[in-house]
Amino acid sequence: MDAMVIVIKDVTVTAKTSLDWIQEAADRISNDPVKLKEFMRKVMGPKQRIIEGQEREHLLMVFGLTDPTEESNNQRSWTSVYEHAGKTYHLTLGDGWDELAEILPENDDEKS
């Protein structure tokens, strides 16, 4: 099998060196809990709690009376960000999404 070569902006990387680089990066972050947490947060986004049932209905009513603090649209879904009672909520709708999530604090010691 021929070696795969990737050329990016005048830099040539073979599949082997690319895999070595990925392994080295994984080793670096797996040995450092702070860096690992930062990486996971970047990849997965913030911790969240999905809101359902009566609590969801109540919050949707409240959000219907206010304007979102931020909105984003990726052409398949629409996310509105709301602040209420000192908490942040993301309401995501569209293309199979209908989800209300409370964004949990960064600090693991804090309770929502």
Sequence and secondary structure as in RCSB ss.txt:
>XXXX:A:sequence
MDAMVIVIKDVTVTAKTSLDWIQEAADRISNDPVKLKEFMRKVMGPKQRIIEGQEREHLLMVFGLTDPTEESNNQ
RSWTSVYEHAGKTYHLTLGDGWDELAEILPENDDEKS
>XXXX:A:secstr
    EEEETTEEEEHHHHHHHHHHHHHHHHT HHHHHHHHHHHH S EEE  HHHHHHHHHHHHTS  SEEEE S
S EEEEEEETTEEEEEEEETTEEEEEEE  SSTT   
